[in-house]
């Protein structure tokens, strides 16, 4: 059974949802990288502080991590991970989900990490450096290049990469992982 998984993908791809589903089904800690990165008032964590908090959250033998932060964390997480799940959904899907999620969070005044609350209207200004829409439009092709390169990089040959390109594939994968875990538990009971 896989014990250390990182779920990656563009904003709005469903990383947190999938990560939480797997962690709950497996009974292992779920580590949401955004929750460790964002300080109150949308202040970014210092690089070393962020790495220290991620290292502490993943020091156990079992975990599911949701999030990317590839340049900051691959050297920390991937040597220990067993599987990387890449939610490579079409950009039209991820952007629309991200905008709907942002709208919902703003309308409900949802508390995110620390004291942070969604600010919807600034997200639409894609030219603004803090815009999630702009980030999403720029990051999607970069994520695609990074992941396709990583999948053939000999440094990561120990990882099982799972690339999912539709919500149907995501749903099937999650169901199969949960069923596989349940079968493993029965076998060892």
C-alpha positions in Angstrom: 0.0 0.0 0.0 1.2 3.5 -0.8 1.9 5.5 2.3 3.3 8.8 1.2 1.4 10.7 -1.6 1.6 14.2 -3.0 -1.4 15.5 -4.9 -0.5 18.3 -7.4 -2.2 20.4 -10.0 -3.3 23.8 -11.1 -5.4 26.1 -8.9 -8.9 24.7 -9.0 -7.9 21.2 -10.0 -9.1 19.6 -6.8 -5.8 19.0 -5.0 -7.2 19.6 -1.5 -10.4 17.7 -2.1 -8.6 14.6 -3.4 -5.9 14.8 -0.8 -8.4 15.0 2.0 -10.5 12.1 0.6 -7.4 9.9 0.4 -6.1 10.9 3.8 -9.4 10.3 5.5 -9.9 6.9 3.8 -6.4 5.8 4.7 -6.5 7.3 8.2 -3.3 9.3 7.7 -2.4 12.9 8.2 -3.5 15.4 5.5 -1.0 18.2 4.9 -2.4 21.2 3.0 0.6 23.2 1.9 -1.3 26.5 1.5 -2.2 26.3 5.2 1.5 26.1 6.1 2.6 28.7 3.6 0.1 31.5 4.2 0.5 33.5 7.4 -2.2 35.9 8.7 -3.1 38.8 6.4 -1.9 36.9 3.3 1.8 37.2 4.2 4.0 34.6 2.6 6.1 32.4 4.9 9.8 32.8 4.8 11.4 30.0 2.7 13.2 28.3 5.6 10.3 28.6 8.0 8.0 27.0 5.4 10.4 24.1 4.7 10.7 23.6 8.5 6.9 23.4 9.0 6.4 21.1 6.0 9.3 18.8 7.2 7.6 18.6 10.7 4.2 17.9 9.2 5.6 15.1 7.0 8.0 13.5 9.4 5.9 10.5 9.9 5.8 7.4 7.7 2.3 8.1 6.3 0.9 11.3 4.8 -1.0 12.8 2.0 0.2 16.3 0.9 -2.0 18.6 -1.2 -0.3 21.4 -3.0 2.6 22.2 -5.3 5.4 24.7 -4.2 7.6 22.6 -6.5 10.7 24.8 -6.5 10.6 25.1 -2.7 9.6 21.5 -1.7 10.4 18.9 -4.3 13.8 18.2 -2.8 12.2 17.8 0.6 9.1 15.8 -0.3 9.8 13.7 -3.4 12.8 11.7 -2.1 10.4 10.3 0.6 7.2 10.2 -1.4 6.0 7.0 -3.1 3.4 8.5 -5.4 2.7 11.9 -7.1 -0.8 12.3 -8.3 -1.0 15.0 -11.0 -4.5 16.5 -11.5 -3.9 17.7 -15.1 -7.4 18.9 -15.9 -8.0 21.3 -18.8 -7.3 24.9 -18.0 -10.9 25.9 -18.8 -12.1 23.6 -16.1 -9.5 24.7 -13.4 -10.0 28.4 -14.1 -13.8 28.2 -13.9 -13.6 26.1 -10.7 -11.1 28.5 -9.2 -13.3 31.5 -10.0 -16.4 29.8 -8.6 -14.5 28.8 -5.4 -13.2 32.3 -5.0 -16.7 33.8 -5.5 -18.2 31.3 -2.9 -15.5 32.0 -0.4 -15.8 35.7 -0.8 -19.6 35.7 -0.5 -19.6 33.5 2.6 -16.7 35.3 4.1 -15.0 31.9 4.6 -12.0 31.9 6.9 -9.1 30.2 5.1 -5.7 30.0 6.8 -5.0 32.1 9.9 -7.0 35.3 9.5 -7.2 35.2 5.7 -10.4 35.7 3.8 -10.9 35.5 0.1 -10.8 38.8 -1.9 -12.8 38.1 -5.1 -12.6 41.2 -7.2 -8.8 41.5 -7.2 -8.6 37.9 -8.5 -10.1 39.1 -11.8 -7.3 41.5 -12.5 -5.1 38.9 -14.2 -2.3 41.5 -14.8 -2.1 42.1 -11.1 0.7 40.0 -9.5 -1.5 38.9 -6.6 -4.4 37.8 -8.9 -5.1 34.1 -8.6 -6.6 34.2 -12.1 -3.4 35.6 -13.5 -1.3 33.1 -11.5 -3.5 30.3 -12.7 -3.2 31.3 -16.4 0.6 31.6 -16.1 1.2 28.5 -13.9 -0.8 26.0 -15.9 1.7 25.6 -18.8 4.6 25.8 -16.4 3.1 23.0 -14.3 2.6 20.9 -17.5 6.3 21.3 -18.5 7.5 20.6 -15.0 5.5 17.5 -14.5 6.2 16.0 -17.9 9.9 16.6 -17.4 9.8 15.1 -13.8 8.0 12.0 -15.0 11.1 11.0 -17.1 13.7 12.4 -14.8 15.9 9.6 -13.4 16.1 11.3 -10.0 12.4 10.5 -9.5 12.4 7.0 -10.9 11.2 5.6 -7.5 8.0 7.6 -7.7 4.8 6.3 -9.2 3.4 9.2 -11.2 -0.4 9.2 -11.8 -1.6 11.7 -14.4 -5.3 12.3 -14.4 -6.8 14.4 -17.1 -10.5 14.5 -16.4 -12.8 14.5 -13.4 -14.0 11.0 -14.4 -10.4 9.8 -14.2 -10.0 11.5 -10.8 -13.1 9.9 -9.4 -12.1 6.5 -10.6 -8.6 6.8 -9.2 -9.8 7.9 -5.8 -12.4 5.1 -5.7 -9.7 2.5 -6.7 -7.2 3.8 -4.1 -9.9 3.6 -1.4 -10.9 0.1 -2.5 -7.3 -1.0 -2.7 -6.7 0.3 0.8 -9.8 -1.5 2.2 -8.7 -4.7 0.6 -5.2 -4.4 2.1 -6.8 -3.9 5.6 -8.9 -7.0 5.2 -6.0 -9.0 4.0 -3.9 -8.0 7.1 -6.8 -8.4 9.6 
